């Protein structure tokens, strides 16, 4: 892990042509990638089969509860997002990343900018570089942002903006439905859900970020890593991936700790639970530790649609979930949690097996003997 001083480096404006590379340079070579076996997570994999939730199934809430408690992730089907739209989104992303580097670098993130082209945000915390390119976008500011790449606003610009705006509309509607499904999965009744929405306005105030990912072919995929293993910080993410598997979910033993490869299921989306949702559900639904690997023969495209609270909202365990028990976490805003997360990364808390100062979730957990924790129950105020 890097020292805190290295957290100030900014790799986002450095460009290395991954697509033309004939070998993996030391700057992109990671150690410890094979300490745990990788197993198939497709149908027929037994206990390692990645859970599947069909939103049209009358028992969908029960399936969401099991998957969220045991995995922190699941494949989502029956979501209503047209498959042809997903295909157009993937084609548009591939076309954007295929542009000359001079075009893409016009949108390079500067300093701590949350949006723009560059390496993943978590790249700041590591001395090695990931085998991927990314572009973070605010769905409400798509057109001004993408004008950096297409300053002349021609046909390609208009087409890509149009498909991404259509996608955003579909995904935001799906996210609202999924939030309600999560609340049902937690065992809340209709009146309780209405009460949570009236008090906290979870669906109304959720914020969104789109992150586009390109994982080029890699000459030595055993040495490189597309995305370093991590948990997401927000509520949950809806992921779209091309038909090239590459997402791995971490599972503890028995029989042994392992990585489970998420199958590429046509038309399915992937739902990953984040840290703030673990806090919101008082630890019942778990955030998922995941990574992305690369392929020697095929490039891979993915899109993450991140959902989280408003920046000024205090997020604590819902009192409807805590019931007569005790909150497991203190309430804090998303920016406050990011500060804790940075501290955890700096002290080795990004890795499950080699933590020094503890993970961010451990750092905001409440000691069972601490009476002050009761004050944080159910606090999601603006």
Secondary structure, 3 states (H helix, E strand, C coil): CCCHHHHHCCHHHCCCCHHHCCCCCHHHCCCCCCCCEEEECCCCCHHHCCCEEECCCCCHHHHHHHHHHHCCEEEEECCCCCHHHHHHHHHHHHHHHCCCHHHHHCCECCCCCCCEEECCHHHHHCCCCCCCEEEEECHHHHHHHHCCCCCCCCHHHHHHHHHHHHHHHHHHHHHHHHHHHHHHHCCCCHHHHHHHHHHHCHHHHCEEEEEEEEECCCCCCCCCCCEEEECCCCCEEEEEECCCCCEEEEECCCCCCEEEECCCCCCCEEEEECHHHHHHCCCCCCCCCEEECCCCCCCEEEEEEEEECCCCCCECCCHHHHCCCCCCECCECHHHHHHHHHHHHHCCCCCCCCCCCCCHHHHCECCCCCHHHHHHCCCCCC
